[in-house]
Amino acid sequence: MKVYEVNDTRKKAVVVTPQTLFTGQQLIWLPECASTNSEAQALVVQNRASEGCTVITDFQSAGRGQRGNQWEGAPAENLMLSVVWQPTFLAATDQFQLSQAVALGVHDWAAKLLGPDPKLRLKWPNDLYYGDQKVGGILIENTLSGPKIQYSIIGIGLNINQQNFAVRTATSLAMLTGRVYNRAIVAARLLEFLERRYLQLRGGQVAQLRQDYLRVLYRYQEPHFFAVDGQTVRGQIVGVEDDGRLAVDLGGAVRRFGLQEIRHL
């Protein structure tokens, strides 16, 4: 396996050996960068990224999250990475299928570490939660070619060994288990779980992915309060549309919401 294929003075001697066909077989681990998604994007533009190319960093100075948020993490304590895939088999209208597959790969990885804990959930669209606390998040940036996806950059941030957070709604594996994790080892295992779900998607097992996603969806079919149109409303998640919109039953009427249109309370 070739650990490094990019001539970059920032690289360091970290060896990650995932048992995969292609994901992580070209791997760059940087001590610091602005954003792993930006680094991966640059490699794609320069035609230097094979499918499965993975960029990992100890610290992101300008990591991006969903809703335009910035991803924050203590240096050398968490896992921040981006994977380049080429899901040219997916139509642009089916982008949420990729989001589900990635989220499930992350959930599978966490479930292996924490055990089959019912508190471990995926918060729509693809955040990893334990109870009501966030363990990690995903940001997928797709580039289209006509009606198909040309390539995708899968950005993932996971709280591993960090013990203190600025917000109460964040937690880490170390806080949940009392253990300290080798980040290279957990990174390798993560890449394996991600590739398994990606191959499942590539194999057309869309119905199974949807079923598995709903099974671990946070607050699915549970009465809960949401913020909608500046108001607090009580509703129940009843599903997710093919385009990724969240279907919520609000007093007998089902409404469908995009990412910026509804928020859990």
N, C-alpha and C positions, 0 to 999 in steps of 0.2 A: 504494500500500500504506500502511496506517495502522500505524505502528510502535508507538504507544502509544494505548491506549484507557482507561487507568485513571488517575484523578487521584491521583497519589501523589508527595509531595515528595521521595521517595527516588530517583525515576527519574533517569536520566542520558542524555546524548545519544549513544547507541550505535545505529547503523543496521545491521540485519540484513535482507537481502533474499533469502530463499529462493525458489527457483522452484517453488512448491507451489500446490496448489489451496486449501488451508485451513490446513495445519500451519505455525504461525509467522506467519500473516497478522495475528493479534492478538498482539502481543509486548510484554512488559515486562521490561526489564533493570534489576535492582536492584543498587546497590553492595554491599548486605549484607542478609541476612535470616536468620531462624532456620532455615527450611527452605523450599525452593521448592515441595515438595509441599503444605506447609501454606498457603503463599500461594495456590497454585492452587486448593486446596480452598475457601479463603475466597471466592475469586472465583466458584466454582461455586455455593456456598451463597447468595451475594448475587445470583445470576442475572446475572453480569457477564462470564461466560466463554463465548465462542462455541467451536464445535468447532475444535480445533487451537490454542486459546489456549496460549501458551508463556511461562513465567516463567524467566528466567535471572538468575543472581546471580554477583557476583565472590567472595562469601564466605558460607558457611553456618555459623552458630554452633551449630546443632543438627540437622545433616543426618542422615537415617536411612538405614540399610542393611539388608540381609537379616540374618536371625537376631537381630534386635534390636541389631545393631552400629551404631555412630555413624560416619558418613562424615566423614573428615578431609581437608582440602586447604589448601594455602597460598593466601592472598588474591591474587586477580587473576592466578593462574597456570594455573588449570584451568577446566574447563567443568562447571557444575552447573546443571541445568535440569529443568523439569517441563512435560509436554505434557498437555493435556486432550483426550481423545477420547470419543466417544459410540458405542461398539460395541454398539448395541442389537440388532444382528443375531446376537450371540453368546449362547448359553445360559450360565448360571452354571457349568455343568459343563464348559464348554469354555474356561475362563479361560487354560489353558496355551497354547492356540493363539495368544492375544494375546502372551503372554510370548515365544513362539518368534519371532513376527513382529518384535517390538521388538528382541530380541537379534540377529536376522539383519540388521536395519537398521543397528545399531551396528557389527556385523562388516563389512558391506558398506562402510560409511564408513571404517573403519580400513584395510580392504584397499585401498581407493582411495588412501589416503595412504601406506601402507607397501608396496604391491605384493602380489602373490599369494604371500605367505610362509606355508609350512606350519606355522610356529610360532604363527601367529595363530589362536586357538581360542576357542570359547565353553565356559566351564566351567559345568556344570549347577548351577543352572537357567539363569542368564543373566549371568554375569560374563564380561568380555572379558579374555582372557589372551594374553600373548606368551611362549611357552615356559612356564615355571613362575611367571611374574610377572604380577601383576594390573595391567591398564591402566584398567579401569573396571568399574562395577557398575550394576545396574538394580533399582529398587524400584517395583513396580506396585501401586497401591491401587485396588481395584474397589468400586464401590457398586452393589448389586443392586436390581432392582425385580421382585419375583416370581421367575420362573425365568430372567430375562434380566439382562444387565449394563446398567445405566443409564448410567453413565459411568466412565471410568478416568483415573487420574492417573498418568502415566508419569514416574517420577523417574529421572534418569540422571546419574551422576557420572563424568567422564573426566579422566584425568591428561594434561595437555597440555604445559605448559612447566615444571612443577616438577622440580627436579633432586635434591632431598634428601627422603628419606622416613624415617619412624621405623621402618619394617619393611623387611626385605630383599626381601620378596615383592611389592613394588610397583615399578612403573616408569612411564614417561611417553613420549609421542611424542617429546619433545625428547631424552630420554635414548637412545631407540632410533635416532634419525636424526641427532642433532647439530644440528637446526634449531630455530628459534624460530617459533612459529605465531601468526598473527593469529586470536584466538579468535572474533571476529565472523564471519570468513570460514568457519572450520571449523564453527561453529555452524550457519550457513546450509546448508552441505553436509550436515550431520548430519540436519537437519530434512527435507531432500529425500529422503535414503535411508530415513529412518523412514517417510515417507508412502508411498513406493513399496511397501514391505513391508506396510503397513497396507492399502493398496488391493488388494494381492494377497490378503490375508486376507479382505477385504470381498467380493472377487470369488469366494470359495469355493475358492481354490487351496490347500487345506489339505494335501493329499498332497505337493505340491511343497515347501511350507514345511517339512514334517516331514523330507523327504529332504534338503533343504539344511541343516537344523539338524543332523542326524546326521552329515552330511559334514564339518562343522567342529567337532563336539563333542570337547572335551578328553578324552583318554584313552579314546575310544570303541574298543571291541574290542581294548584293550591290557591285558595283565596289570598290575595295580597294587595298592598297599596302601591299605586303608581302615580307618577307625575305626568299629566297629559294636558297640554295646552295651558300650562300655568296653574292647573288645579290638581288637587289630590283626589284620586278616584280609586274605588275598590273593584278589582277584577280578577280574572283567572286566565292564565295562559292555556290555550287549547291547542296550539300547534305552531308550526313555522311554515310559511309558504315556500314554494320552489325558488322564488327570487330572494328569499332570506328575510322577508318581513315577518314580524312577530304577530301572531293572531291571538287577540285577547278578548275574552267575553266580558263586556262591561254591562252588567245588569240585563243580560239576555240578548244584547246586540253585539255581534262579533266585529271588532275593528282590527285593521291591519296597519302595523306601524313600521316605519323605517328607523334607522339607527338614531337619528337626531330627534325623533318624535315622541319617545316614551322613555321613562327612567324608573327603575325600581326605587322604592322608598323603604 
